[in-house]
Amino acid sequence: MKQFFDIASNAGLRRLLLSRMLAFLLVGALVLVMLFKVALPLFVSTASVKLNMERALSSWTGARASIAGDPDISFWPHPVLTLHAVTFEGGDTASPELLAKADAIAAGFDLLAALRGTPVFYDFRLLNPVFKIERRIDGSLNWRRAGWMADAIASASLKTKSSPRNTPIGDIEIENGTLELTDRITAGAYRVTDVSGSIQWPSPVAGISARLSALMNGERVEWSFVCDEPMMLLSGQNSAIQTSFAAAPLSFSFDGTGNASTHPVASGQLQLTANSLPTLIGWYRAATPLPPSTGTISMDTGVTMSAGTLKMDNLSLAVNGSSATGVLDVAWRQHHSPRIDGTLAFERLDLTSVLASFLPAHPASAATGTPDMSFLKQIDLDVRLSAQEASYGAITLTDIAAGVITNKDRASLDIGDSTYFGGSLSGRIALAKDGAKGGQLQFSLKNANLTPVAAGLGLRGPLPLGRGVVSVDLATTEPLQAMTMTSVSGEIHYSASDGALTGFNGPEFERLAGEGGFFNVSQAGDGSFAFATVEIIAKLRGGVAELTKADIRGEGRTLSLAGLIPYRNGSLALAGAFRSDDATVPPVRFFVGGSWPNAIISPLATIPALQ
């Protein structure tokens, strides 16, 4: 029984001690709350904290910081100072220049330092800040380096340590910020809105890491940045940096070194992906949205960036499935379009898909697919191309060496050499940059087997095919959007040897013509007419081809044609003669009408002799 009462007594004592401990804890908590809510504010001067904060912000930014009204101070769960209507000004006090403003800035502070009257601030939160950054005509910025931050940067450049560099910074949170960039040199103005995210920067001597999102020209963008030695970076010394940018028109990542001197330099590995260059440039310049282009452009390259230039070495480039290697240099020039120079080597180049990425269909001619050339006004090119195989529609070239040049008001593709069905092809396509003044097409195909060429182009009917030379010189002055075959003018010259006029039976043709009646050329199409040489010259103008000369010389016979071919409607109006080398044999004279390839032959002895 006594043991029972001892146990009960001990249990009661423990409950009593526990209840008293809880009571002490509650009282202590109440005291702490009263201390933070009532007592501590009595010992911390808001006026002093406000003044110190203005001095700190001015020292960090190099601008004159001004805070409207009294700050709010909270001590629970940790001391936080909130400032309202904060502005930063530069220039003379008589004519101040607004550099930045924020609806509110909140920061943590060291309580003991605040009690001593010298608060230290860290972990900032900026609400609705607006930053204005301007590059003046002389190249200077509207923000100047001053205060302990400038001292820390100078210390980093001298590779020494000073106490201001150890000032804590902590995390910087940004909510709904705006960045306004003005470049007086290029007359450019850019506005980035809805900036939100965080920057982790424990102290100037520590590394910095930032992750921000924003709205840029209507597109949501994400940006990250990591730098091991930010003070070295800002002082003009090299520091390791990693950054990435992601948006619908463009995404890229960079890993290397760089500095933020008067002429910033960066060197490292760059990976980039874009929908298409016209879409990217249109978005960058906030231009009217272009029709979507098919395919993407991606690259992986070593880069060196400095003073408005970007050099790409060991470049791996992919455009709509066509891959290349090479080197490129990009230069941003004052008052001029960006310029791209370099060389690219492709294994296989699909020009149809590549042009679809660079030159989207013009909005006014989407049905016909006419390309919009206005993009070429925004960039200058001088790029040498080579490819083991290059194709455009049904045309495939091998071992091609070419150059693409755009400058001033024109753009051109020059093919120095290539192989096409065993022959050598060279030529040039020149266009007005915006397509408003038409262009020129010139090419020469030498020593090629023209039989597979005609088959590949889908040409039908009797054709003089052999190994020969085709020269084409055509031009148009009409805008590409309105261009038709009737607006093309120029000359086509064709000569060949040791071939055959396919789909043409000479003896049968002479027999049918001798009967004096009309007949379809297909009635004499069972066979071929072997020739030693052929020479054809045609002039194009207003939708009509004038056949000034067409002589097909075979063994003992020569077929000659002259007249008009209104190709706009596929019709024919030709005079012809089929002569024997024997001058005593009268020639067979005829008229060719109807449409190709179903031409109608009219034998007429009254047609004047062809010269």
C-alpha positions in Angstrom: 0.0 0.0 0.0 2.8 2.5 0.9 4.5 1.7 -2.5 1.2 2.6 -4.2 1.0 6.0 -2.5 4.6 6.7 -3.3 4.1 6.1 -7.0 0.9 8.3 -7.1 2.8 11.0 -5.2 5.6 11.0 -7.8 3.2 11.1 -10.7 1.4 14.1 -9.3 4.7 15.9 -8.7 5.7 15.3 -12.3 2.3 16.7 -13.6 2.8 19.7 -11.4 6.3 20.4 -12.6 5.1 19.9 -16.3 2.3 22.3 -15.9 4.5 25.0 -14.3 7.1 24.5 -17.1 4.4 25.1 -19.7 3.2 28.2 -17.8 6.8 29.6 -17.8 7.1 28.9 -21.5 3.9 30.7 -22.3 4.9 33.6 -20.2 8.3 33.7 -21.9 6.7 33.6 -25.3 4.4 36.5 -24.3 7.3 38.4 -23.1 9.2 37.9 -26.3 6.2 38.9 -28.3 5.8 42.1 -26.2 9.5 42.7 -26.6 9.4 42.5 -30.4 6.1 44.3 -30.7 6.4 47.0 -28.1 9.8 47.3 -26.5 12.2 46.9 -29.5 10.6 49.6 -31.6 11.2 51.9 -28.8 14.9 51.3 -29.0 15.2 51.4 -32.9 14.8 54.8 -34.4 12.8 54.6 -37.7 14.3 58.0 -38.7 17.8 56.6 -38.2 17.0 53.4 -40.0 15.5 55.3 -42.9 18.5 57.6 -43.2 20.9 54.7 -43.0 18.9 52.9 -45.7 19.0 55.9 -48.0 22.8 56.1 -47.5 23.3 52.4 -48.1 21.2 52.4 -51.3 23.0 55.5 -52.6 26.3 53.9 -51.8 25.5 50.6 -53.5 23.9 52.1 -56.7 25.9 55.3 -57.1 22.6 57.2 -57.4 20.8 59.5 -54.9 18.2 57.3 -53.1 15.2 59.0 -51.7 12.4 57.4 -49.6 9.0 59.0 -49.2 7.3 58.7 -45.8 8.3 56.7 -42.8 9.4 53.1 -43.1 7.5 50.1 -41.6 9.5 47.9 -39.2 8.6 44.4 -38.3 10.5 42.3 -35.7 8.7 39.0 -36.0 9.8 36.4 -37.0 12.9 38.4 -37.9 13.6 42.1 -38.3 12.3 43.5 -41.6 12.4 47.1 -42.9 9.8 48.1 -45.6 10.4 51.4 -47.5 7.7 53.0 -49.7 8.0 55.1 -52.8 11.7 54.7 -53.3 13.4 56.7 -56.1 17.0 56.8 -57.5 18.2 59.9 -59.3 21.3 60.9 -61.1 22.7 64.0 -62.7 22.9 67.4 -60.9 20.6 68.1 -58.0 19.3 71.1 -60.0 18.3 68.9 -62.9 17.9 65.4 -61.6 17.5 62.4 -63.9 15.3 59.5 -62.8 17.3 56.2 -62.9 15.0 53.9 -61.0 12.0 53.7 -58.7 10.0 51.1 -56.7 6.7 51.1 -55.0 8.3 49.4 -52.0 11.7 47.8 -51.0 11.8 45.5 -48.0 15.0 44.3 -46.4 16.1 42.3 -43.4 18.5 44.0 -41.0 20.9 43.2 -38.1 19.0 44.0 -34.9 22.1 44.5 -32.7 23.7 46.8 -35.4 20.4 48.7 -35.6 20.4 49.2 -31.8 23.9 50.6 -32.1 22.6 53.0 -34.8 24.5 51.4 -37.7 22.1 48.9 -39.3 23.3 46.3 -41.8 20.8 45.3 -44.5 20.4 42.1 -46.4 17.8 39.9 -48.2 16.0 42.5 -50.3 12.5 42.4 -51.9 11.6 44.9 -54.6 7.9 45.5 -55.5 7.1 47.0 -58.9 10.6 48.4 -59.5 11.4 50.3 -62.8 15.0 50.5 -63.9 16.1 52.9 -66.7 19.5 52.1 -68.4 20.7 54.4 -71.1 23.9 54.3 -73.2 24.8 57.9 -74.3 26.3 59.1 -77.5 29.8 59.0 -76.0 29.3 55.4 -74.9 28.9 56.1 -71.2 26.0 54.9 -69.1 23.6 57.0 -67.1 24.5 54.9 -64.0 27.8 55.8 -62.4 30.0 53.7 -60.3 30.3 55.2 -56.7 30.3 54.1 -53.1 31.4 50.9 -51.5 30.3 48.8 -54.5 32.6 50.8 -56.8 35.3 50.4 -54.1 34.8 46.7 -54.1 35.0 46.5 -57.9 38.2 48.6 -57.8 39.6 46.3 -55.1 38.7 43.3 -57.3 40.5 44.8 -60.3 43.6 45.3 -58.1 43.2 41.7 -56.6 43.1 43.1 -53.1 40.7 42.6 -50.3 38.9 45.4 -48.4 36.2 45.3 -45.8 33.4 46.7 -48.0 33.6 43.6 -50.1 32.4 41.5 -47.2 29.2 43.5 -46.7 26.3 40.9 -46.7 23.7 41.1 -49.6 21.7 37.9 -49.4 18.8 37.2 -51.6 17.2 39.8 -53.9 13.5 39.1 -54.8 12.0 41.0 -57.7 8.2 41.2 -58.2 6.7 42.7 -61.4 9.7 44.7 -62.4 10.3 46.7 -65.6 13.6 47.3 -67.5 13.8 50.2 -69.9 16.8 50.2 -72.2 17.8 53.1 -74.4 20.7 53.2 -76.8 21.4 56.7 -78.1 24.1 55.3 -80.5 21.9 52.9 -82.4 18.6 54.9 -81.6 17.2 51.7 -80.1 14.7 51.5 -77.3 13.6 48.3 -75.6 11.2 47.6 -72.8 11.1 44.4 -70.7 8.1 44.0 -68.4 6.8 41.6 -65.8 10.2 40.9 -64.5 10.1 38.5 -61.5 12.4 36.1 -59.9 15.3 35.9 -57.4 19.0 36.6 -57.2 21.2 34.8 -54.7 24.2 36.8 -53.7 25.4 36.2 -50.1 28.1 38.8 -50.3 30.3 40.5 -53.0 33.1 38.0 -52.5 30.7 35.1 -53.0 29.3 33.8 -56.3 26.0 35.1 -57.7 23.1 33.1 -59.1 20.0 34.5 -60.7 16.8 33.1 -62.2 14.3 35.6 -63.7 11.3 35.6 -66.0 9.9 38.5 -68.0 7.7 39.5 -70.8 9.7 40.7 -73.9 7.9 41.9 -77.0 4.9 39.8 -76.2 6.8 36.6 -75.4 7.5 35.0 -72.0 11.2 34.6 -71.5 13.2 32.7 -68.8 16.8 33.7 -67.9 19.4 32.2 -65.6 22.9 33.4 -64.8 25.7 32.0 -62.6 29.0 33.8 -62.0 31.7 32.5 -59.7 33.4 35.9 -59.1 31.0 38.7 -59.9 33.3 41.4 -58.7 36.0 40.2 -61.0 33.5 40.2 -63.8 32.4 43.8 -63.0 36.0 45.0 -62.7 36.8 44.0 -66.2 38.6 40.8 -65.2 37.7 37.4 -66.6 35.4 35.2 -64.5 33.6 31.9 -65.2 30.0 32.4 -66.2 27.1 30.2 -67.2 23.9 31.6 -68.6 20.8 30.4 -70.4 17.8 32.1 -72.1 14.6 30.5 -73.2 11.7 31.9 -75.3 9.5 30.6 -78.1 11.5 32.4 -80.9 14.9 31.7 -79.3 16.7 29.7 -76.7 20.4 29.5 -76.0 23.0 28.6 -73.3 26.5 29.7 -72.8 29.3 28.3 -70.6 32.6 30.0 -70.6 34.4 33.1 -69.3 33.7 36.8 -69.7 34.2 40.3 -68.3 32.1 43.5 -68.1 34.8 46.0 -69.1 34.2 49.0 -71.3 34.4 46.6 -74.2 33.0 43.4 -72.8 34.5 40.1 -73.9 33.2 36.5 -73.6 34.6 33.2 -74.8 33.1 29.7 -74.4 30.7 27.2 -75.8 27.3 28.4 -77.2 24.3 26.3 -78.0 21.4 28.1 -79.7 18.0 27.1 -81.3 15.7 29.5 -83.2 12.4 28.9 -85.2 13.8 30.9 -88.1 15.9 34.0 -88.6 13.0 36.1 -90.0 10.9 35.2 -87.0 13.7 35.9 -84.6 14.6 39.3 -86.0 11.0 40.3 -86.2 10.5 39.5 -82.6 13.8 41.2 -81.5 12.8 44.4 -83.3 9.1 44.1 -82.2 8.1 44.1 -85.8 4.7 43.0 -87.1 4.6 39.2 -86.6 5.7 37.3 -89.7 3.9 34.1 -90.9 5.3 31.1 -89.1 8.3 29.5 -90.9 8.7 25.7 -91.0 11.6 24.0 -89.2 14.3 25.3 -86.9 17.8 26.6 -86.9 20.2 25.2 -84.3 23.9 25.5 -83.6 26.6 24.3 -81.3 29.8 26.3 -81.5 32.8 27.8 -79.7 32.3 31.6 -79.6 34.3 34.7 -78.9 32.2 37.9 -78.4 33.7 41.4 -78.2 33.0 45.0 -79.3 29.9 44.2 -81.4 31.3 41.0 -83.1 30.6 37.3 -82.6 33.1 34.8 -84.0 31.9 31.2 -84.2 34.5 28.5 -84.6 34.0 24.7 -84.9 30.4 25.5 -85.8 27.9 22.7 -86.1 24.8 24.1 -87.8 21.4 22.4 -88.6 18.7 24.1 -90.7 15.6 22.2 -91.3 17.4 18.9 -91.3 20.4 20.1 -93.4 23.6 19.9 -91.3 26.8 21.8 -91.8 30.1 22.6 -90.2 32.2 25.7 -90.6 33.0 29.2 -89.2 30.9 32.4 -89.1 31.6 36.0 -88.1 28.7 38.2 -87.1 29.1 42.0 -86.8 26.6 44.5 -85.4 27.4 47.8 -87.1 26.2 51.3 -86.2 23.5 52.6 -88.5 23.8 49.4 -90.7 22.3 46.0 -90.8 24.1 43.1 -89.0 26.6 41.4 -91.3 27.4 37.6 -91.4 30.6 36.3 -93.1 32.0 32.8 -93.2 32.0 29.4 -94.8 29.7 26.4 -94.4 30.2 22.8 -95.6 27.1 20.6 -96.0 26.9 16.9 -96.7 23.4 17.3 -98.0 21.6 20.6 -98.5 17.9 20.8 -99.1 17.4 24.3 -100.4 13.6 24.0 -100.5 13.4 23.5 -96.7 16.3 26.0 -96.0 14.6 28.8 -97.9 11.3 28.0 -96.2 13.1 28.8 -92.9 14.8 32.0 -94.1 12.1 33.3 -96.5 8.6 32.6 -95.3 5.6 32.9 -97.8 4.5 36.4 -98.4 1.2 37.2 -96.7 -0.3 38.6 -99.9 0.6 35.5 -101.9 0.2 32.6 -99.4 -1.7 30.6 -102.0 1.2 30.7 -104.5 3.9 30.4 -101.9 5.8 33.5 -103.2 8.6 34.2 -100.7 8.7 37.3 -98.6 12.0 39.0 -99.4 11.7 41.8 -96.8 13.8 39.8 -94.4 16.9 40.3 -96.6 16.7 44.1 -96.0 17.5 43.4 -92.3 20.8 41.5 -92.7 23.9 41.5 -94.9 25.5 38.1 -95.8 28.7 37.0 -97.5 28.8 33.2 -96.9 30.6 30.6 -99.0 28.8 27.3 -99.2 29.9 23.8 -100.3 27.8 20.6 -100.4 28.4 17.1 -101.5 24.7 17.1 -102.6 22.3 20.0 -102.9 18.6 19.7 -104.0 15.9 22.2 -104.9 12.6 20.5 -105.9 13.4 18.0 -108.6 16.9 19.4 -109.3 19.8 17.8 -107.5 23.4 19.0 -107.8 26.6 17.4 -106.5 30.0 18.7 -105.5 28.6 22.3 -105.4 30.6 25.4 -104.5 28.5 28.5 -104.1 28.3 31.9 -102.4 25.4 33.8 -100.9 25.7 37.6 -100.9 23.3 40.3 -99.7 24.3 43.9 -99.6 22.7 47.3 -100.2 19.6 46.6 -102.3 20.3 43.2 -103.8 20.8 39.5 -102.9 22.5 36.9 -105.0 23.3 33.2 -105.1 26.4 32.5 -107.2 27.2 28.9 -108.1 30.8 28.8 -109.0 30.8 25.1 -109.9 28.7 22.0 -109.5 27.9 18.7 -111.2 24.5 18.0 -112.8 24.0 14.8 -114.7 27.6 14.5 -115.6 27.9 18.1 -116.7 29.2 21.2 -115.1 26.7 23.8 -114.0 27.4 27.4 -112.9 25.2 30.4 -112.6 23.7 33.2 -110.6 20.4 34.2 -109.2 20.2 37.9 -108.3 17.1 39.5 -106.6 16.2 42.8 -105.2 16.4 42.5 -101.4 12.7 43.2 -100.9 11.6 41.5 -104.2 10.0 44.8 -105.4 12.3 45.2 -108.4 12.4 41.6 -109.6 15.7 39.9 -110.4 17.9 37.9 -112.8 18.5 34.2 -113.5 21.7 33.2 -115.3 23.2 29.8 -115.6 25.2 27.6 -118.0 25.1 23.8 -118.1 28.0 22.3 -120.1 28.6 18.8 -121.3 25.6 17.3 -119.5 23.5 14.3 -120.6 20.2 16.1 -121.2 18.0 13.0 -121.5 17.7 12.5 -117.8 17.5 16.3 -117.3 14.4 16.4 -119.4 12.9 13.4 -117.7 13.6 14.9 -114.3 11.9 18.2 -115.3 8.9 16.4 -116.6 9.3 17.6 -120.2 7.3 15.7 -122.8 7.0 15.5 -126.6 9.7 15.5 -129.3 12.9 16.8 -127.8 16.5 17.1 -129.2 18.4 15.4 -126.4 22.2 14.8 -126.4 25.3 16.0 -124.5 25.5 19.7 -124.9 25.3 23.2 -123.5 22.3 25.1 -122.2 22.7 28.9 -121.4 19.9 30.9 -119.8 19.8 34.6 -119.2 16.4 35.8 -117.9 15.3 38.8 -116.0 12.1 40.4 -114.6 11.4 43.9 -113.3 8.1 42.9 -111.6 7.8 42.4 -107.9 8.2 38.8 -107.0 4.8 38.8 -105.4 3.2 39.8 -108.7 5.7 38.1 -111.1 4.2 35.8 -113.8 5.8 34.1 -116.8 4.6 37.0 -119.0 6.9 39.4 -117.0 10.1 37.4 -117.7 12.4 38.4 -120.6 15.7 37.2 -121.8 17.4 34.6 -124.0 17.9 30.8 -124.0 20.6 29.2 -126.1 20.9 25.5 -126.5 23.5 23.5 -128.5 24.2 19.8 -128.5 25.9 17.0 -130.5 25.5 13.3 -131.2 22.0 12.9 -129.9 18.5 12.2 -131.0 15.2 14.0 -131.5 13.0 11.7 -129.5 9.4 11.0 -130.5 10.1 11.9 -134.2 10.1 9.5 -137.1 11.7 11.4 -140.0 10.5 9.2 -142.9 7.0 8.8 -141.5 6.8 12.6 -141.0 7.8 13.2 -144.6 5.2 10.6 -145.8 2.4 12.2 -143.8 3.4 15.7 -145.0 3.6 14.6 -148.6 -0.1 13.5 -148.4 -1.0 17.2 -147.9 -3.4 16.8 -145.0 -3.3 17.9 -141.3 -1.9 15.5 -138.8 -0.9 15.3 -135.2 2.9 15.2 -134.6 2.3 12.1 -132.4 1.4 10.2 -135.6 5.0 10.4 -136.5 6.2 9.9 -133.0 7.2 6.2 -133.3 10.9 6.5 -133.6 13.7 9.1 -133.3 15.8 11.3 -135.5 19.5 11.0 -134.9 21.4 14.3 -135.2 25.0 15.4 -135.3 24.4 18.9 -134.1 21.5 21.0 -132.8 21.4 24.8 -132.2 18.4 26.6 -130.8 18.1 30.2 -129.8 14.9 31.6 -128.3 14.1 35.1 -127.0 11.5 35.6 -124.3 9.4 38.7 -123.9 5.8 39.4 -122.8 4.9 35.7 -122.3 6.1 34.8 -125.9 9.2 32.9 -126.9 10.5 33.9 -130.3 12.3 31.0 -131.8 14.9 32.9 -133.9 16.9 29.7 -134.8 16.3 26.0 -134.4 18.4 23.8 -136.6 18.7 20.0 -136.0 21.2 18.5 -138.4 21.1 14.8 -138.9 22.5 12.4 -141.5 21.3 13.6 -144.8 18.5 15.7 -143.3 18.1 19.0 -141.4 15.0 20.0 -139.5 14.5 23.8 -139.1 11.9 25.8 -137.2 11.2 29.4 -136.6 8.3 31.4 -135.2 6.5 32.2 -132.0 5.6 30.1 -128.9 3.1 32.0 -126.7 4.0 29.9 -123.6 1.5 31.8 -121.4 -1.2 29.6 -122.9 0.9 26.7 -124.3 0.2 27.4 -127.9 2.5 27.2 -131.0 2.8 29.3 -134.2 5.9 28.0 -136.1 7.1 27.6 -139.6 9.2 24.6 -140.4 11.1 22.8 -143.1 12.6 19.3 -143.4 15.4 19.5 -146.0 17.6 17.0 -147.6 21.3 17.6 -148.0 20.7 16.9 -151.7 19.8 20.3 -153.2 17.8 18.6 -155.9 15.3 17.2 -153.4 12.6 19.8 -152.6 12.2 20.5 -148.8 9.0 19.6 -146.9 7.5 22.8 -145.6 4.9 22.9 -142.9 3.2 25.0 -140.2 3.1 23.9 -136.5 0.0 25.0 -134.6 -2.1 23.8 -131.6 -0.4 23.3 -128.3 2.7 21.4 -127.0 3.1 18.4 -126.9 0.0 17.7 -129.1 1.1 19.9 -132.0 -0.8 19.9 -135.3 1.2 19.9 -138.5 -0.1 21.7 -141.6 1.9 20.9 -144.8 2.1 24.1 -146.9 4.2 24.4 -150.0 3.6 28.2 -150.0 5.5 28.9 -146.9 8.6 31.0 -147.8 12.0 29.2 -147.6 13.7 29.4 -144.2 17.0 31.1 -144.2 
